[in-house]
């Protein structure tokens, strides 16, 4: 998966939002994740796939909006043949450094016990 921060926490004068572009290649699936404080909305820009929110999985496609309440496990997957692209909006904002430090630690095999 590829992510691109469009507006990080506090950028462009924003006090309450962060915005990210998420590109999910065909066959890719995001691990379940949750943010205790922020609610999140995804808007599917192109492609199709599946979105799981609180254990409920639905097919999604271009133009769909998916709302994820705070402290709710969610993931996105692409079971199609083309890239799935979404815009993700979070409020209150989550700084990219905070968001990606957890994901990088997970990829590297670290957890809270290693710190």
N, C-alpha and C positions, 0 to 999 in steps of 0.2 A: 504494500500500500504506500501511496505517496501522499504527503500532506504539504500544504503551502499555507502559511499564516497570511491571511489577507489583512487582518487588523488585530494586533495583539492587545492585551489588556492595557488600557490607558493611552493607546495611540489615537491620533486624529481627534483628540479631545473627548473620546468616548470614556464614560465612567461606568457603564453598565453592560457592555458587550465585548465579546471577542468573536472573530469570524475566521473560519478555516475552510479551505478547499480540500476535499478528500477525493482521491482517485483510487478506485479499487479495480485492479486488473481481473480479467476473467479467471475464475477458479479460486480467487483469494477470499479469505474470511478473517474478520477482525475478532480477536479474543473478547470475551465479555468484559465490559468495563463499567464503571459507575463513578459519578462525582457527587459527593455528599452535599455540596452547596448549590451547584448550578443546575438550572434547567437548560435543556438543549433542544434545538429544532434543527432537523435536517431537511433540506430541499433537494430533491433529485433533479439534477440538471440534464443528465443524459444517461442512457443505458437502463438496465433493470437488474434487480437482485432481490434479496430478502433482508428484512430488518426485524430483529428480535428486540422487544421491549418488555421487560418484566415477564419473560417466559412465553410471550405471545409472538409468534413469528408470522409476518405477512409479506406477500410479494409486493414490491414497490417498483415504480417506473417514473419516467420523466414527468415532472410537474407535481409529484406527490410530496406532501409535507408530513413529517413524522415528529411528534413531540415526545421528548423524554423528560419526565419529572425528575427533580433532584433525588439522589440516593436510589436510582433505579438502574439495575443492570441492563445493558443493551449492547448490541453488536450489529454489524452490517456484513453481508456476504454477497459475492457476485457469482451467481450460478449460470450466467449467460456467456455468450461468446465475445462480447465487446466490453470495453471499459465502462464501469459505473462511476459517474462523477456526481458528487454532492457538495452543497455548501452547508457548513455546520455553524450555527450561531449559538453562543453560550451566554447566559446571564445568571448571576454576576459573572464577569469575565474570568477566564482561567488563563494565566500567562503561559505562553508557549514553553518557556523554560520549565515550568512546573509540570505541565502536561507531558512533555517529551522526556523529561528526566525519569519519570516512572516507567515509560515505555522502553527507554534505552536500558534501564536497569534490568527490566524483565528480559529483554533480548540477550543481555550480557550474562544473565543467570544470577543476578543479585536479588536479595529481598531485604526486608527491614531488619532481619537478624544479622545481616552482614555488615551493617553500619555501626 
